[in-house]
Amino acid sequence: MSFLALSRSSIRQAFSPCLARGYAAKSSNTERVLNVSAKDASAAEEKTLSSCPPGTILEGLNYLKGQPPVIALPDDEYPPWLWDLMKPKVYEDDGPGGKAEKKRLRRENQQRIKDQNFMKTQ
């Protein structure tokens, strides 16, 4: 064995508890079958808006030294506009020359340019 192979194996052994991947725990109700209709799914989606439960420490958000960690709050403590940020904008169709048509034409033009540039590379 070379020195490099020895150092790699010793590093793997030293950090193996940190790098080990765990499996998800099995549910205690394995025999239960989920029959969720579209209404139930949308109701559940409205009930839980955030991706993390309240009280979770959000790593990477606190970039100032000496500050307490940032902790997730319950969904009802956030402003309602926060949950609408990721929804796509919908422009009303206000006829030729309107904002909706300008946005549509710009999107089509950008896609046409991307397609032309891709075809130049082939």
WOURUR-V583525 format. One record per backbone hydrogen bond with DSSP energy under -1.0 kcal/mol. CO is the residue of the C=O (numbers start at 1). NH is the residue of the N-H. If there is no record, write none. Layout:
<<CO | NH> <CO | NH>>
This chain:
<<2 | 6> <3 | 7> <4 | 8> <5 | 9> <6 | 10> <7 | 11> <8 | 12> <9 | 13> <10 | 14> <11 | 15> <15 | 19> <16 | 20> <37 | 41> <38 | 42> <39 | 43> <40 | 44> <41 | 45> <42 | 46> <43 | 47> <44 | 48> <53 | 56> <56 | 72> <61 | 63> <70 | 58> <72 | 55> <74 | 77> <75 | 78> <79 | 82> <81 | 84> <95 | 98> <98 | 102> <99 | 103> <100 | 104> <101 | 105> <102 | 106> <103 | 107> <104 | 108> <105 | 109> <106 | 110> <107 | 111> <108 | 112> <109 | 113> <110 | 114> <111 | 115> <112 | 116> <113 | 117> <114 | 118> <115 | 119> <116 | 120>>
